Amino acid sequence: MNKKKLPFALLIIVFILFSLYIVNLNKKEDTYSNTYYNLGTINEITLYNINKKIGDEILKECGSILTDIENKMSSQLTSSEISKINNMAGKDYVKVSEDTFYVIKESIEFSKISNDTFDISIGPIIDLWSIGTDSAKVPSKEEISDKLSLVDYKNILLDENTHSVKLNKENMKIDLGGIAKGYAADKIYKYLKEENLESALINLGGNVYALGTKKNNEPFSIGIQDPTKPRGNSIGNIKVSNKSVVTSGIYERYIEKNNKIYHHMINPHTGYPFENNLSSVTIISNNSMICDALSTTTFGLGLEKGMQLVENLDNVEAIFITKDKKIYLSSNLKNKFNLTDNSFSICDLNN
């Protein structure tokens, strides 16, 4: 009789163990994240209050989105759509994906509103400096002068009907390094919303997008980088929900020669890094591509003109930090920034 009951007992045990496995698989965890290397930087996406099985599937798709955008928009990949456009410069149009066409088209709009301060045709100058790579150098005046004639977004021709792009001059080059990460963050944010996620943090090499709120319904607290110290040191924070926060600063990528620092944000008018009293600019908006492009643009425009541009745009806020440790906040941000480092001071641009 006992021998007959044994298989039944084993069956019950197996059923219980399988049930526990299913429960454990579907239980909601506090966090579930993954790290990726795309678009020349380390990226991390963290999902909150989600079970492991679904989280794994979603994070896998996020990785696919990043890889797809890199394959289309990286000028470092010879097979990318951007490289194909660059290779056909001065010759013919190149048909591209909807993603690439949209980003190039929007980039041209940023050029227009910034008085050419933002210009994706700066590729030849970026290649000269190669800041952030092992080939980084300070090019000669002659080298820069030779390449500057190739920098002009007005020579980027678009064919709306065929989604095709042509560079009007030979040796022109597009570089989407100042906007592609923002577009990728927006696309991942949209995907997570479609998957009905309520809480996530997207961090693409410092391009941060906070989806929803933390599990206690509190907004995310995003630290603002101290531009005088290595990444990870903050001078304060802002609380955001469904917003992107992007910072551009002189501390990120640079080279040094003869005791002079040359940072990676290049002025398309001069071919040299922008020179002003700013050490960083942080842009906050519900569109990460706007944040990405504007953080560089407003830095190039300088404090007064940069702030004026921000104040004239809807749903865009900014934090400007100068080299003398002064902080300037756009009008709707003045009661939202929490300063934690007293060596910096908040100032009013109008005083």
Secondary structure, DSSP 4 states (H G I P E B T S, - for coil): -HHHHHHHHHHHHHHHHHHHHHHHHHSEEEEEEEEEEETTEEEEEEEEEEEHHHHHHHHHHHHHHHHHHHHHH-TT-TTSHHHHHHHTTTT--EE--HHHHHHHHHHHHHHHHTTTSS-TTBHHHHHHH-TTSTT-----HHHHHHHHTT--GGGEEEETTTTEEEESSTT-B---TTTHHHHHHHHHHHHHHHTT--EEEEEETTEEEEEE--TTSPPEEEEEE-TTS-TT-EEEEEEESSEEEEEEETTSSEEEETTEEEES-B-TTTSSB--SSEEEEEEEES-HHHHHHHHHHHHHH-HHHHHHHHHTSTTEEEEEEETTSEEEE-GGGTTTEEE--TTSEEE-TT-
